[in-house]
Amino acid sequence: MQEQDFPALYRSADKFSLESQTYFFRALRLHLILLVIAAILSITNIPHLSIAVFQLLVLLGALSCSIYLFSMRPDRYWYAGRAVAESIKTITWRYVCRAEPFQSSDPIAKSDFQQKLKAIIEQNKDVAQRLTILLDTPQITDTMTKMRATALAERKINYADSRIKDQHTWYAKKAVLNRKTANYFFCALITINSAAVLCAILRIKFVDITFWPTDIFVALAASLLSWMQAKRFSELAASYSLAANEIGFIREQSLLPTTDEEFSLFVGDAENAFSREHTQWVARKDA
């Protein structure tokens, strides 16, 4: 299934989540950059009014970013929107696979699916009121209807290829990427901290020199650490690796079900596994 084949609410929540994520990291990045610039200006020995005014503007900009991040909480909407999108994706796959709780006849299953969508929205009203796109687009797409109408063998293949394989590939790539990125940032952090220590040592030996960029390195190290904590590269790498391994086992079992009842139970167990990692990550972010 392609993105456009999912319910309109999923696409709207997914877009809202991605936009909130962009706003969060953009504001955080600007905040950290401004703090580093302020540190550079603080050791600039140029007795001119423009430097003082520029530093004031930089600090006001950093303050504005802090107020935005605290008051608007784009990170909260990022994860809340992602939770809504993933919940909708899960019930969509259950629906098209005729899995629990949508094993009944099509009219009843369609009604149940719409009720599930309504329940998700009711539980996330704060996010739902911000989903303003695709309001006139149907929730059950033609592709969903066609996939649900296929025979068991085809539904098994579609689920294995379009859901299980897709999830396994995504988690495996993300695990490797986050592990490499964590190592790069750690090396950069050690390098910057070492430079700050070296400046402090040299300052003891050359006390007559008035200019030392120690404060700049300290600000850079603090900013880098804040970025690493926001991104949580190491934590994500471990979490994604565990998810990829679990999905690998699920993938090996995808062709075992031979009846609609067995396939329904298999899809239910698989979707529970897919949502477990994301649910735990959202819970850690909200803690």
FENHULIN-V644146 format. One record per pair of residues at least 12 apart in sequence whose C-alpha atoms are under 6 Angstrom apart, sorted by the first residue. I is the first residue (numbers start at 0). J is the second residue. Records with the same first field share a line. If there is no record, write none. Layout:
I=J, J
//
This chain:
4=142
6=138, 139
7=133, 136, 138
9=84, 87
11=130, 132
12=80, 84
13=84
16=77, 80, 81
19=73, 77
20=77
23=73, 74
26=64
30=61, 64
31=222
33=57, 61
35=218
37=54
38=215
39=215
95=143, 146, 147
96=147, 154
98=263
99=263
167=243, 246
170=239, 243
171=243
174=236, 239, 240
177=232, 236
178=236
181=232, 233
188=220
191=216
195=213, 216
198=213
//
